[in-house]
Amino acid sequence: MYVVGSRQFGLSSRYDCHVYALRSAVGTLLIDSGSGLGHDRIVANLREEFGADLGPGTILLTHRHPDHIGGAARLSAELGWPVVASALAAPVVMAGDEVGSGLAGAQAQGGYPAEMRLEPCPVAHQFVDRDALELEGFSLRAIRVRGHSSDSFAFLFDQGGRRGLIVGDILFYGGIVGLINSPDSSLQSYCEDIGKLEGLAVDILLPGHGLFTISGGQRHIDMARAELQKGFVPRTIGQGDLIF
Ligand SMILES: [Zn+2]
């Protein structure tokens, strides 16, 4: 498991989520694509780790926000790697929909440079809740968990005797949730869907921002779930020094 893009780890653009590269004997599974503003550094990081010939790969998108999908078009074109996205995110990705992705709204709030554009990107495969995905030697289960956005998915996988969960911006290390001030983000949806992540015995937790961990991942999920189920609002991103 490699991290090849990230604002916080200083690996690429300051507008990029974490971009993970999961490598198997078959190929490379890239998790999210960053904003596109860190494209050259992400490609350079991939080549530094894996060599000039990167071989086959797939880009799997967790949800349609611009810091996660903005780089998909150029990465897919340059590397020849197909993009896989949920049926909810795919229309936004394929159209380069700057309103639907939240880019236009975030630009108005000063969250992204005004000149940033979202390029339309073909989506080779679309999935829905509970689908099994076989990508680059990894078997993953797609789990829709609304709350951060209505199209947010987690992906459960087993590898090398450990169980991993890719969570995008659903939740973060320390039980922080991704509740944001956006019409598509909903505390009620968190309450309704967080139980889908109960009892998964997750070791490796791979969020789209902040720390990741390779053991005890379920603890962070359970911290958020416990607060929600007790009727409290868990700690969330954007508050003081949490995550951002
Ligand atoms: Zn997001």
Residues whose N, C-alpha, C, O or C-beta is under 5 A from the ligand:
A	BS01	ZN	H65 D169
